[in-house]
Each structure stands twice: as structure tokens, then as C-alpha cells.
């Protein structure tokens, strides 16, 4: 692996090749629950002043009406993405009254399934389809699992890079095919090494007992209201959090060894009935419970740490978009919200993630087999639940198991030349500094976000809810103390108004009943 990585980094360090990285883009999607003043999930609808959740490009909702999602456009730097995200927060706080944006990935106080309102998207067939899909998630997995929040990191490289890289590799495929298969190599390596992200950036070591909704757990009690993992990094990414393993139980495994295999396996999962879901029913007494009774209702139901993405055109299915135009970018989904940062993420973290994804792209990436997939799942679970345990050992394909810290040190060492490459022309060497910060967190687990959050709870004598609520209140003041300039207010106001008009246009254009709309979509 290292030999190929060294060769490719050396090629990029050539003065004529470094510039092909300059057009790379990144984007952020940040989820945040609206919390009512008394500490429970907000019950009121998505504020009209924020626009249409169906059509707004930057401010929408995810599973719940109370689960906001802020989306930046693709931008050339971490600084620009964070500034846009910051503007979204400051605009939203103008219109949510006395509510708070919950700072943590694991939710605030929940009063059972019924306390979580499913998102609404208007009267159109498209809007109702989005709502019914969420009903299906509730029936299949429960509503509580759907209000966990995270950060999604979108990353792409420009055509100039892909043309130069294809020439360097001597590959004769079309640019679209070469780019897609290279992105899939990145994804496979992200799965192999993604446990490192949970160790370095996991920020959900504790959870309010209301999230468990009376279910038993092996997690010890922090106090009467909080459970935690003494060495946990990311309960969000563990079996405590949101996972869907139905496709494995059913014998359908989504394959990442090529674009064609990915599309075929995901399509099979969306077309194969699953008896437990057939028992739920699709349309019962005239009301839809789910879009269908298949293993996956739609492609997005498959939960994974990274997705290959191609923006759909119109109401195009994701697999059709990928099949027609290939992979345009990748979406990393395994990053927890860090309650200690007002935006849930910081610039140093984004610099590290850029370097890490380049490492995954430039390293050799062999196909995954069933045994390695099992190891990947086991390693992720081990780090999520016990990542800060100094005795933790991880499994490796065709190699002896290795202490997690030793393997992590090896990977961070391989990132050094990549960070130096990205730092060319940068006076303050931000990528090398970001790497050094994570090397310190590896050497001293108390520097990780998960350890810092538990230390904050112990120092303040607060349980998870009280600590996260206090921090959420601090973040609100941080945003409100810096009002948006009128130009920025106008930008978001006009975006909201355009989105409301766009929703009205979609609703007015409907010309078939929902049953027929759904049939055509899945045809």
C-alpha cells in the first residue's frame, strides 16, 4: 500500500502537478434538533420564514419536523464552508423564538416515539413521498433512532485532477468511468480506515436515558438520567445509534467493488420484498405506512459511512443518476457533532478530513470480500464503544491484529507528506498543523472530543442533558451576539421566498394521483 501511495504523492509533488488539486470542492451538511425551552424536542412546524423544507437549497429538515439541516454549496475552502454554515445559524436564530439548536449528536429529552413529529413537505406528490418514506422509517426502525444528528462532509476533485491522474496511471477508460472507479477505491479505504475518524472526532460518549425508551443496555449509568461508555467515542455510530442491518439479514449485501456492482446490489435491495415489512403493510385502511415493503424503500435508506453521489435531475433516482453520469463527489457521514464547537465542526478538523480522504484515494484499494466487511464492521463497533481503551486491538485483512494506537500512528505517519503537499503555498501550514493536533489526540486520549465531553460533565457535576443544554445556550448567545449584515439577511430571505414559490409550482403541476406518481417513480 505504501509503495503505491508514495509514488502517487511524489507525482503530485511535481511542480507541474500540484495545481491539479486547486479546484477541489467541499461542502457541509449539519443537522440540528430544535429544542423547546423545557428541554424536549420542539413540536411546532418548520418556521415559514425559513422557507420550504421541500425546495430550499440551504435550510431544510431531515427525518423530523424539528430536525433542521443546514447545507452549504460546494466551496473551495474549509473557511468559506464554515462561514456559510455560520450565516445559516445566525439567520435561523432570528425565527425560532425561544427554542435552542441542540448542540449534540444524541438527542435532548424525548417522551417516547409519539413525541417526535415526522417532517411534512406540503401537498405535492413529491412532498408526500418524502413524508411517507419517513413514516416507513418509523415503522421499520422506530422514530427515536431517526433524530440522531451529525455532520456530513462532501468532497470532490476537479476534472483537471482526474485527467492528470488517469494519464499518470496509464488508464484508457473514459474520464467518467475512471473517476467513478477511483472514488469507489476511496470509499473502500474509508471503510477500512474510517474507525480512525470515530476515535479522533467521535463526540457522543453519553446519552440521555430517555433515548433508550426503557430498553435495557449494557452501558453503565453516569447518573439516574444518563448512560455513558467509559471509553466510548461515538455512541451515534455504535449499535446504540442508528444502524440498519436488514440487508445483511436478508442476504443482500451492498457491494462497493465497482459502480456497476454497487448499483446492482442497491437496486436489488430496493426491489426485493422482505417479509417483516410485508407484515407492516404498505397502504392500510387507505393510509400509507411505507413506500413499499422491500428491504429498502429507496436507496437513501441504506445507512453507510460514505455514499457516492451524483446530483439527481428532477425526480431522478440516485442509482439512475449514478448509472447515467457516474460519481461526482463523495459524502462522508460518520462525523459526530462536536458540542464544544458552535458549528459542530471546526476548520482544523476539515483540513484533516481533506488530507485523510486524499490518503484513502491515493492508497491502493483492493476489492472487499465478506471476511473483510465483517472486520470493518467489528473494528468500527469496537472503536465506537471502546476507542479510548489503551488495550484495544483491531483486525486487519491477511495481517496480524494490531493495537489500535499502533495502526493509527502508522496511518497518521502516511498522512504527513499529503499534508505537506496541501500546505504548499500556505504560510501557516494548516494541514500539517491539523495533523499534529490529531497526533496529540492519539498520544493523549484525554484530548479527544469524547473524553473532553465526559470531563466537562464531571467537572460541572452535570449529566448529559444539562451539560449539552448549557452548551447549546452558550452557542445561541455566540450566534445572536453577531447579527447578520443586511446583505446576508436579504440573501437568505430571498432564498426562502423562492423556495416557497417553487413548492407552490410543484404542487400546482401535479396531474396524477399519488398512487400513480409512486408507480411511475419505481417503474
TINU-561233 format. One record per residue (C-alpha): residue in one letter; z, y, x. Coordinates in Angstrom, 1 decimal. Layout:
! TINU-561233
{r A, {Z, Y, X}}
...
***
This chain:
! TINU-561233
{r X, {0.0, 0.0, 0.0}}
{r X, {1.0, 2.5, 2.7}}
{r X, {-2.2, 2.0, 4.7}}
{r X, {-4.4, 3.0, 1.8}}
{r X, {-2.1, 5.9, 0.9}}
{r X, {-2.2, 7.2, 4.5}}
{r X, {-6.0, 7.0, 4.6}}
{r X, {-6.3, 9.0, 1.4}}
{r X, {-3.8, 11.6, 2.3}}
{r X, {-5.4, 12.0, 5.7}}
{r X, {-8.8, 12.6, 3.9}}
{r X, {-7.2, 15.3, 1.7}}
{r X, {-5.6, 17.0, 4.7}}
{r X, {-9.1, 17.7, 6.0}}
{r X, {-9.6, 21.4, 5.7}}
{r X, {-12.7, 20.9, 3.6}}
{r X, {-11.0, 18.6, 1.1}}
{r X, {-7.5, 20.2, 0.3}}
{r X, {-9.2, 22.7, -2.0}}
{r X, {-10.3, 20.0, -4.5}}
{r X, {-6.7, 19.8, -5.7}}
{r X, {-6.6, 23.5, -6.6}}
{r X, {-7.9, 23.0, -10.1}}
{r X, {-5.2, 20.6, -11.2}}
{r X, {-3.5, 21.4, -14.5}}
{r X, {-0.1, 20.7, -16.0}}
{r X, {1.4, 21.2, -19.4}}
{r X, {4.7, 20.6, -21.1}}
{r X, {5.9, 19.4, -24.5}}
{r X, {9.6, 20.0, -25.1}}
{r X, {11.3, 18.5, -28.2}}
{r X, {14.5, 20.2, -29.5}}
{r X, {16.6, 19.4, -32.6}}
{r X, {17.6, 22.3, -34.8}}
{r X, {21.3, 22.0, -35.3}}
{r X, {23.2, 23.6, -38.3}}
{r X, {26.3, 25.7, -37.5}}
{r X, {28.7, 23.0, -38.4}}
{r X, {27.2, 20.6, -35.8}}
{r X, {24.9, 18.4, -37.9}}
{r X, {21.1, 18.2, -37.9}}
{r X, {19.6, 21.1, -39.8}}
{r X, {18.5, 20.3, -43.4}}
{r X, {16.3, 23.3, -44.2}}
{r X, {12.5, 23.2, -43.9}}
{r X, {10.5, 24.3, -40.9}}
{r X, {10.6, 28.1, -41.0}}
{r X, {7.4, 29.6, -42.4}}
{r X, {7.5, 32.4, -39.8}}
{r X, {6.8, 29.7, -37.2}}
{r X, {3.6, 28.8, -38.8}}
{r X, {2.2, 25.4, -39.9}}
{r X, {3.5, 22.4, -38.2}}
{r X, {0.2, 20.7, -39.0}}
{r X, {-2.1, 23.1, -37.2}}
{r X, {0.0, 25.3, -34.9}}
{r X, {-1.1, 24.7, -31.2}}
{r X, {2.2, 25.6, -29.6}}
{r X, {5.1, 25.2, -32.1}}
{r X, {5.2, 22.1, -34.3}}
{r X, {7.5, 19.3, -35.3}}
{r X, {7.8, 15.7, -34.2}}
{r X, {9.4, 13.0, -36.4}}
{r X, {11.9, 15.1, -38.3}}
{r X, {11.5, 18.4, -40.1}}
{r X, {14.4, 19.5, -37.8}}
{r X, {12.8, 18.2, -34.6}}
{r X, {10.9, 21.1, -33.1}}
{r X, {8.2, 20.5, -30.5}}
{r X, {7.0, 23.3, -28.1}}
{r X, {3.6, 22.7, -26.5}}
{r X, {2.2, 24.7, -23.6}}
{r X, {-1.5, 24.8, -23.0}}
{r X, {-2.8, 23.2, -19.7}}
{r X, {-1.9, 25.7, -17.0}}
{r X, {-2.5, 25.8, -13.2}}
{r X, {1.2, 26.1, -12.1}}
{r X, {4.7, 25.0, -13.0}}
{r X, {5.8, 28.6, -13.1}}
{r X, {3.2, 29.5, -15.7}}
{r X, {4.0, 26.5, -17.9}}
{r X, {7.8, 27.3, -17.8}}
{r X, {7.1, 31.0, -18.6}}
{r X, {5.1, 29.9, -21.7}}
{r X, {7.8, 27.5, -22.7}}
{r X, {10.4, 30.2, -22.3}}
{r X, {8.4, 32.5, -24.5}}
{r X, {8.2, 29.8, -27.2}}
{r X, {12.0, 29.5, -27.2}}
{r X, {12.6, 33.2, -27.4}}
{r X, {10.1, 33.6, -30.3}}
{r X, {11.7, 30.7, -32.3}}
{r X, {15.2, 32.0, -31.9}}
{r X, {14.1, 35.1, -33.9}}
{r X, {13.6, 33.0, -37.0}}
{r X, {16.2, 30.2, -37.1}}
{r X, {19.2, 32.2, -38.2}}
{r X, {22.5, 30.8, -37.0}}
{r X, {21.0, 27.4, -36.0}}
{r X, {21.1, 26.2, -32.4}}
{r X, {18.4, 24.4, -30.4}}
{r X, {20.2, 21.2, -29.3}}
{r X, {20.2, 21.1, -25.5}}
{r X, {20.4, 17.3, -25.0}}
{r X, {18.1, 14.4, -25.5}}
{r X, {20.6, 12.3, -27.5}}
{r X, {21.2, 14.0, -30.9}}
{r X, {24.0, 16.0, -32.4}}
{r X, {26.3, 14.7, -35.2}}
{r X, {24.4, 12.5, -37.6}}
{r X, {25.6, 11.4, -41.0}}
{r X, {23.6, 8.3, -41.3}}
{r X, {19.9, 7.7, -42.0}}
{r X, {19.8, 9.8, -45.1}}
{r X, {20.9, 12.9, -43.2}}
{r X, {17.6, 13.0, -41.2}}
{r X, {14.8, 14.8, -43.1}}
{r X, {11.3, 13.4, -42.4}}
{r X, {8.8, 16.0, -41.4}}
{r X, {6.4, 17.5, -44.0}}
{r X, {2.9, 18.7, -43.3}}
{r X, {1.6, 20.1, -46.5}}
{r X, {-0.6, 18.8, -49.4}}
{r X, {-3.7, 17.7, -47.4}}
{r X, {-4.7, 14.1, -46.9}}
{r X, {-4.3, 14.7, -43.1}}
{r X, {-0.8, 16.2, -43.6}}
{r X, {0.3, 13.4, -45.9}}
{r X, {-1.0, 10.8, -43.5}}
{r X, {1.3, 12.3, -40.8}}
{r X, {4.2, 12.2, -43.2}}
{r X, {3.6, 8.6, -44.3}}
{r X, {3.3, 7.5, -40.7}}
{r X, {6.8, 8.8, -40.2}}
{r X, {8.0, 7.0, -43.3}}
{r X, {6.7, 3.9, -41.7}}
{r X, {8.7, 4.5, -38.6}}
{r X, {11.8, 5.0, -40.7}}
{r X, {11.3, 1.6, -42.4}}
{r X, {10.5, -0.2, -39.2}}
{r X, {13.0, 1.2, -36.7}}
{r X, {15.3, 3.5, -38.7}}
{r X, {15.4, 7.3, -38.8}}
{r X, {18.1, 7.7, -36.3}}
{r X, {16.0, 6.4, -33.4}}
{r X, {13.4, 9.0, -34.1}}
{r X, {15.5, 12.1, -33.4}}
{r X, {15.9, 11.5, -29.7}}
{r X, {14.3, 14.3, -27.8}}
{r X, {12.6, 14.5, -24.4}}
{r X, {10.2, 16.4, -22.1}}
{r X, {6.5, 15.2, -21.8}}
{r X, {4.7, 16.2, -18.7}}
{r X, {0.9, 16.4, -18.9}}
{r X, {-1.1, 16.2, -15.7}}
{r X, {-4.8, 16.3, -14.8}}
{r X, {-7.1, 16.8, -11.8}}
{r X, {-10.4, 18.7, -11.8}}
{r X, {-13.9, 17.3, -11.7}}
{r X, {-14.2, 18.6, -8.1}}
{r X, {-11.4, 16.3, -7.0}}
{r X, {-12.9, 13.3, -8.9}}
{r X, {-16.4, 13.8, -7.4}}
{r X, {-15.0, 14.1, -3.9}}
{r X, {-12.6, 11.1, -4.3}}
{r X, {-15.4, 9.0, -5.7}}
{r X, {-17.6, 9.8, -2.8}}
{r X, {-14.8, 9.1, -0.3}}
{r X, {-14.2, 5.7, -2.0}}
{r X, {-17.9, 4.8, -2.0}}
{r X, {-17.7, 4.1, -5.7}}
{r X, {-21.0, 4.1, -7.6}}
{r X, {-19.6, 4.3, -11.2}}
{r X, {-20.2, 7.3, -13.4}}
{r X, {-17.7, 10.1, -12.9}}
{r X, {-16.1, 9.4, -16.3}}
{r X, {-15.6, 5.7, -15.6}}
{r X, {-14.3, 6.3, -12.1}}
{r X, {-11.8, 9.0, -13.3}}
{r X, {-10.6, 6.7, -16.2}}
{r X, {-10.0, 3.7, -14.0}}
{r X, {-8.3, 5.9, -11.3}}
{r X, {-6.0, 7.3, -14.0}}
{r X, {-5.2, 3.7, -15.1}}
{r X, {-4.3, 2.9, -11.5}}
{r X, {-1.9, 5.9, -11.6}}
{r X, {-0.4, 4.6, -14.8}}
{r X, {0.2, 1.1, -13.4}}
{r X, {2.0, 2.6, -10.4}}
{r X, {4.0, 4.9, -12.6}}
{r X, {5.2, 1.9, -14.4}}
{r X, {6.1, 0.1, -11.2}}
{r X, {8.0, 3.1, -9.7}}
{r X, {9.0, 5.0, -12.8}}
{r X, {12.6, 3.8, -12.6}}
{r X, {13.0, 6.5, -9.9}}
{r X, {12.4, 9.2, -12.4}}
{r X, {15.2, 7.8, -14.5}}
{r X, {17.6, 7.9, -11.6}}
{r X, {16.6, 11.4, -10.4}}
{r X, {16.1, 13.1, -13.8}}
{r X, {18.0, 10.9, -16.3}}
{r X, {20.3, 13.2, -18.2}}
{r X, {21.6, 11.1, -21.1}}
{r X, {24.6, 9.1, -19.8}}
{r X, {26.6, 9.6, -23.0}}
{r X, {26.1, 9.6, -26.8}}
{r X, {27.9, 10.6, -29.9}}
{r X, {29.2, 7.6, -31.8}}
{r X, {27.6, 8.9, -35.0}}
{r X, {24.2, 8.0, -33.3}}
{r X, {25.3, 4.3, -33.3}}
{r X, {25.9, 4.5, -37.1}}
{r X, {28.6, 1.8, -37.0}}
{r X, {26.6, -0.6, -34.8}}
{r X, {28.5, -2.5, -32.1}}
{r X, {27.9, -1.5, -28.4}}
{r X, {28.9, -2.7, -25.0}}
{r X, {29.2, 0.9, -23.8}}
{r X, {32.8, 2.0, -23.1}}
{r X, {34.4, 4.8, -25.1}}
{r X, {34.7, 8.2, -23.4}}
{r X, {37.0, 9.2, -26.3}}
{r X, {37.1, 8.4, -30.0}}
{r X, {33.8, 10.2, -30.7}}
{r X, {31.7, 9.4, -27.6}}
{r X, {30.4, 6.3, -25.8}}
{r X, {29.0, 6.5, -22.3}}
{r X, {27.8, 4.5, -19.3}}
{r X, {29.9, 4.9, -16.2}}
{r X, {26.7, 4.5, -14.0}}
{r X, {24.1, 5.3, -16.7}}
{r X, {21.3, 7.7, -16.0}}
{r X, {19.2, 7.7, -19.2}}
{r X, {20.6, 6.0, -22.4}}
{r X, {17.5, 7.5, -24.0}}
{r X, {15.2, 5.2, -22.1}}
{r X, {17.5, 2.2, -22.4}}
{r X, {17.9, -0.4, -25.3}}
{r X, {20.3, 2.2, -26.8}}
{r X, {17.4, 4.6, -27.2}}
{r X, {14.0, 4.4, -28.8}}
{r X, {12.0, 1.3, -27.9}}
{r X, {9.6, -0.8, -29.9}}
{r X, {9.1, -4.3, -28.6}}
{r X, {7.5, -5.7, -31.8}}
{r X, {4.1, -6.0, -30.0}}
{r X, {5.8, -8.4, -27.4}}
{r X, {7.4, -10.5, -30.1}}
{r X, {4.1, -10.8, -31.8}}
{r X, {2.2, -11.9, -28.7}}
{r X, {0.2, -8.7, -28.5}}
{r X, {0.6, -7.0, -25.1}}
{r X, {-1.0, -3.6, -24.4}}
{r X, {-2.8, -4.0, -21.1}}
{r X, {-3.2, -1.2, -18.5}}
{r X, {-5.5, -3.1, -16.1}}
{r X, {-8.6, -1.1, -17.3}}
{r X, {-9.6, 1.3, -20.0}}
{r X, {-11.6, -1.4, -21.9}}
{r X, {-8.6, -3.8, -21.9}}
{r X, {-6.2, -1.0, -22.9}}
{r X, {-8.4, 0.0, -25.9}}
{r X, {-9.0, -3.7, -26.9}}
{r X, {-5.3, -4.6, -26.8}}
{r X, {-4.1, -1.4, -28.5}}
{r X, {-6.8, -1.9, -31.2}}
{r X, {-5.7, -5.4, -31.8}}
{r X, {-2.1, -4.3, -32.3}}
{r X, {-3.2, -1.7, -34.9}}
{r X, {-5.3, -4.3, -36.7}}
{r X, {-3.0, -7.3, -36.7}}
{r X, {-0.6, -7.8, -39.7}}
{r X, {3.0, -8.5, -38.9}}
{r X, {5.0, -10.5, -41.5}}
{r X, {8.2, -8.4, -41.3}}
{r X, {6.2, -5.3, -42.0}}
{r X, {4.3, -7.0, -44.8}}
{r X, {7.7, -7.7, -46.5}}
{r X, {8.3, -3.9, -46.4}}
{r X, {5.1, -3.3, -48.4}}
{r X, {2.6, -0.6, -47.9}}
{r X, {2.3, 1.1, -51.3}}
{r X, {5.3, 0.1, -53.6}}
{r X, {5.6, 1.4, -57.2}}
{r X, {2.9, 3.9, -56.4}}
{r X, {4.6, 5.3, -53.3}}
{r X, {3.5, 4.8, -49.7}}
{r X, {6.1, 3.3, -47.4}}
{r X, {3.8, 3.0, -44.4}}
{r X, {0.2, 3.4, -43.5}}
{r X, {-0.3, -0.3, -43.2}}
{r X, {1.6, -3.5, -42.4}}
{r X, {0.2, -4.1, -38.9}}
{r X, {2.0, -4.4, -35.7}}
{r X, {1.3, -0.7, -35.0}}
{r X, {0.4, 1.6, -37.9}}
{r X, {-1.6, 3.8, -35.4}}
{r X, {-1.9, 4.0, -31.6}}
{r X, {0.8, 6.6, -31.1}}
{r X, {3.4, 4.2, -32.5}}
{r X, {3.3, 2.3, -29.2}}
{r X, {6.1, 3.7, -27.1}}
{r X, {5.5, 3.8, -23.3}}
{r X, {6.5, 5.8, -20.3}}
{r X, {3.0, 7.2, -19.8}}
{r X, {-0.1, 7.5, -22.0}}
{r X, {-3.8, 8.0, -21.0}}
{r X, {-5.1, 10.9, -23.1}}
{r X, {-8.3, 12.4, -24.3}}
{r X, {-8.1, 15.2, -26.9}}
{r X, {-9.4, 14.0, -30.2}}
{r X, {-12.2, 15.8, -32.0}}
{r X, {-11.3, 16.3, -35.7}}
{r X, {-9.5, 13.3, -37.1}}
{r X, {-10.8, 11.0, -34.4}}
{r X, {-8.6, 8.0, -33.5}}
{r X, {-7.1, 8.2, -29.9}}
{r X, {-8.8, 4.9, -28.9}}
{r X, {-12.2, 6.1, -30.1}}
{r X, {-11.7, 9.4, -28.2}}
{r X, {-10.9, 7.4, -25.0}}
{r X, {-13.8, 5.0, -25.5}}
{r X, {-16.3, 7.8, -26.0}}
{r X, {-15.2, 10.3, -23.3}}
{r X, {-12.7, 8.5, -21.1}}
{r X, {-9.3, 9.6, -19.8}}
{r X, {-9.0, 13.4, -19.4}}
{r X, {-5.3, 13.6, -18.5}}
{r X, {-2.1, 11.5, -18.4}}
{r X, {1.2, 12.2, -20.3}}
{r X, {4.5, 11.3, -18.7}}
{r X, {7.1, 10.6, -21.4}}
{r X, {10.1, 9.3, -19.6}}
{r X, {11.8, 12.6, -18.6}}
{r X, {15.1, 13.5, -20.4}}
{r X, {16.0, 17.0, -21.5}}
{r X, {18.4, 18.3, -18.9}}
{r X, {21.1, 20.1, -20.8}}
{r X, {22.0, 22.1, -17.7}}
{r X, {18.7, 23.9, -17.8}}
{r X, {17.9, 26.2, -20.7}}
{r X, {14.4, 24.9, -20.9}}
{r X, {15.4, 21.3, -20.4}}
{r X, {13.5, 21.2, -17.2}}
{r X, {13.1, 23.3, -14.1}}
{r X, {10.4, 24.3, -11.6}}
{r X, {11.7, 22.2, -8.7}}
{r X, {11.6, 19.1, -11.0}}
{r X, {8.0, 19.8, -12.0}}
{r X, {6.9, 20.2, -8.3}}
{r X, {8.5, 16.8, -7.6}}
{r X, {6.7, 15.2, -10.6}}
{r X, {3.3, 16.6, -9.4}}
{r X, {3.8, 15.1, -6.0}}
{r X, {5.1, 11.8, -7.5}}
{r X, {2.1, 11.4, -9.8}}
{r X, {-0.3, 12.1, -6.8}}
{r X, {1.6, 9.4, -4.9}}
{r X, {1.0, 7.0, -7.8}}
{r X, {-2.7, 7.9, -7.9}}
{r X, {-3.4, 7.7, -4.2}}
{r X, {-1.5, 4.4, -3.6}}
{r X, {-3.0, 1.0, -4.0}}
{r X, {-2.6, -0.2, -7.6}}
{r X, {-3.2, -3.9, -8.2}}
{r X, {-3.5, -5.2, -11.8}}
{r X, {-0.4, -6.0, -13.7}}
{r X, {0.4, -9.6, -14.7}}
{r X, {3.0, -10.8, -17.2}}
{r X, {5.6, -11.5, -14.5}}
{r X, {5.4, -8.0, -13.1}}
{r X, {5.5, -6.5, -16.5}}
{r X, {8.8, -8.3, -17.1}}
{r X, {10.1, -7.0, -13.7}}
{r X, {9.1, -3.5, -14.7}}
{r X, {11.0, -3.7, -18.0}}
{r X, {14.0, -5.2, -16.3}}
{r X, {14.0, -2.5, -13.5}}
{r X, {13.8, 0.3, -16.0}}
{r X, {16.6, -1.0, -18.1}}
{r X, {18.8, -1.6, -15.0}}
{r X, {18.3, 1.9, -13.8}}
{r X, {18.7, 3.5, -17.2}}
{r X, {22.1, 1.7, -17.8}}
{r X, {23.4, 1.4, -14.2}}
{r X, {21.2, 3.5, -11.9}}
{r X, {24.1, 5.2, -10.1}}
{r X, {25.8, 1.8, -9.3}}
{r X, {25.7, 1.6, -5.5}}
{r X, {25.2, -2.2, -5.6}}
{r X, {22.2, -2.1, -7.9}}
{r X, {19.3, -4.3, -6.8}}
{r X, {15.8, -4.2, -8.2}}
{r X, {13.0, -6.8, -8.4}}
{r X, {9.6, -6.4, -6.6}}
{r X, {6.4, -8.2, -7.1}}
{r X, {5.9, -11.0, -4.5}}
{r X, {8.6, -9.5, -2.3}}
{r X, {12.3, -10.0, -2.0}}
{r X, {14.6, -8.0, -4.3}}
{r X, {15.8, -4.8, -2.7}}
{r X, {18.8, -2.4, -3.2}}
{r X, {17.6, 0.4, -5.5}}
{r X, {18.6, 3.1, -2.9}}
{r X, {16.6, 1.4, -0.1}}
{r X, {13.5, 1.2, -2.3}}
{r X, {13.9, 4.8, -3.5}}
{r X, {14.3, 6.0, 0.1}}
{r X, {11.1, 4.2, 1.0}}
{r X, {9.2, 5.9, -1.8}}
{r X, {10.6, 9.4, -1.1}}
{r X, {9.6, 9.0, 2.5}}
{r X, {6.0, 8.2, 1.4}}
{r X, {6.0, 11.4, -0.7}}
{r X, {6.7, 13.6, 2.4}}
{r X, {3.0, 14.0, 3.6}}
{r X, {1.9, 14.5, 0.0}}
{r X, {4.4, 17.4, -0.4}}
{r X, {3.2, 18.9, 2.9}}
{r X, {-0.3, 18.7, 1.6}}
{r X, {0.6, 20.5, -1.6}}
{r X, {2.5, 23.1, 0.4}}
{r X, {-0.5, 24.2, 2.5}}
{r X, {-0.8, 28.0, 2.0}}
{r X, {2.6, 28.2, 0.3}}
{r X, {5.1, 30.4, 2.3}}
{r X, {8.2, 28.9, 0.7}}
{r X, {7.1, 25.2, 0.8}}
{r X, {8.2, 24.5, -2.8}}
{r X, {7.1, 20.8, -2.8}}
{r X, {8.9, 20.0, 0.4}}
{r X, {12.0, 21.8, -0.9}}
{r X, {11.8, 19.9, -4.2}}
{r X, {11.5, 16.6, -2.3}}
{r X, {14.5, 17.4, -0.1}}
{r X, {16.6, 18.2, -3.2}}
{r X, {15.8, 14.7, -4.7}}
{r X, {16.6, 13.1, -1.3}}
{r X, {20.0, 14.7, -1.5}}
{r X, {20.5, 13.3, -5.1}}
{r X, {19.6, 9.9, -3.8}}
{r X, {22.1, 10.2, -0.9}}
{r X, {24.8, 11.5, -3.2}}
{r X, {24.6, 10.2, -6.8}}
{r X, {27.1, 12.9, -7.9}}
{r X, {24.2, 15.4, -7.6}}
{r X, {22.1, 13.7, -10.3}}
{r X, {21.9, 15.3, -13.7}}
{r X, {23.6, 12.3, -15.4}}
{r X, {26.6, 12.4, -13.0}}
{r X, {26.8, 16.2, -13.3}}
{r X, {26.9, 16.0, -17.1}}
{r X, {29.8, 13.4, -17.1}}
{r X, {31.6, 15.6, -14.5}}
{r X, {31.2, 18.6, -16.8}}
{r X, {32.6, 16.6, -19.7}}
{r X, {35.6, 15.5, -17.7}}
{r X, {36.3, 18.9, -16.2}}
{r X, {36.2, 20.7, -19.6}}
{r X, {38.0, 17.9, -21.4}}
{r X, {35.1, 17.8, -24.0}}
{r X, {33.4, 14.9, -25.5}}
{r X, {29.6, 14.7, -25.5}}
{r X, {29.1, 16.7, -28.8}}
{r X, {31.5, 19.5, -27.8}}
{r X, {30.1, 19.8, -24.3}}
{r X, {26.5, 19.8, -25.4}}
{r X, {27.2, 22.3, -28.3}}
{r X, {28.9, 24.7, -25.9}}
{r X, {25.9, 24.5, -23.5}}
{r X, {23.5, 24.9, -26.4}}
{r X, {25.3, 28.1, -27.4}}
{r X, {25.0, 29.4, -23.8}}
{r X, {21.3, 28.7, -23.9}}
{r X, {20.9, 30.6, -27.1}}
{r X, {22.5, 33.6, -25.5}}
{r X, {20.2, 33.2, -22.5}}
{r X, {17.2, 33.4, -24.7}}
{r X, {18.4, 36.1, -27.0}}
{r X, {19.5, 38.4, -24.2}}
{r X, {15.9, 38.6, -23.1}}
{r X, {13.9, 39.7, -26.2}}
{r X, {10.1, 39.1, -26.1}}
{r X, {7.8, 42.0, -25.4}}
{r X, {5.8, 43.2, -28.4}}
{r X, {2.6, 41.8, -27.0}}
{r X, {4.2, 38.3, -26.8}}
{r X, {5.6, 38.7, -30.3}}
{r X, {2.2, 39.6, -31.6}}
{r X, {0.6, 36.6, -29.8}}
{r X, {2.9, 34.1, -31.4}}
{r X, {2.9, 35.8, -34.8}}
{r X, {-0.9, 35.8, -34.9}}
{r X, {-0.9, 32.1, -33.9}}
{r X, {1.5, 31.3, -36.7}}
{r X, {-0.7, 33.2, -39.2}}
{r X, {-3.9, 31.5, -38.1}}
{r X, {-2.2, 28.1, -38.4}}
{r X, {-1.1, 28.8, -42.0}}
{r X, {-4.7, 29.8, -42.8}}
{r X, {-6.0, 26.6, -41.1}}
{r X, {-3.7, 24.4, -43.1}}
{r X, {-4.9, 26.1, -46.3}}
{r X, {-8.5, 25.5, -45.3}}
{r X, {-7.8, 21.8, -44.6}}
{r X, {-6.1, 21.4, -48.0}}
{r X, {-9.0, 23.2, -49.8}}
{r X, {-11.6, 20.9, -48.1}}
{r X, {-10.1, 17.6, -49.3}}
{r X, {-12.6, 15.9, -51.5}}
{r X, {-11.4, 12.4, -51.8}}
{r X, {-8.1, 10.7, -52.9}}
{r X, {-5.6, 9.8, -50.2}}
{r X, {-6.3, 6.1, -50.6}}
{r X, {-10.0, 6.7, -49.8}}
{r X, {-9.1, 9.0, -46.9}}
{r X, {-7.0, 6.4, -45.4}}
{r X, {-9.6, 3.7, -45.8}}
{r X, {-12.2, 5.8, -44.1}}
{r X, {-9.8, 6.6, -41.2}}
{r X, {-9.1, 3.0, -40.4}}
{r X, {-12.7, 1.9, -41.1}}
***
